[in-house]
């Protein structure tokens, strides 16, 4: 619960001037992605600023939505390439967020 609260605090401050990032659905998606990533990668956990890496990805994926009938991977990703792109970005920045210990 504490981790979700920490992530949510950062997400609520993501691009406050953009309506897209103030939508509950966008914030919920970001929370889900960052929370699951932190749980699946305990050596990295969640670090402040990860939401800023995710924000442009989520924005672009939303703008390039495919019809619901074409969705064939689990949410929140709409195409296999979306998942690979997000994984690649998170892995490439992994060292920057790795904890000492």
Secondary structure, DSSP 8 states (H G I E B T S, - for coil): -HHHHHHHHHHHTTTTT-HHHHSHHHHHHHHHHHHHHHHH-TTT---TTHHHHHHHHHHHHHHT---GGG--S-TT-SSHHHHHHHHHHHHHTHHHH----
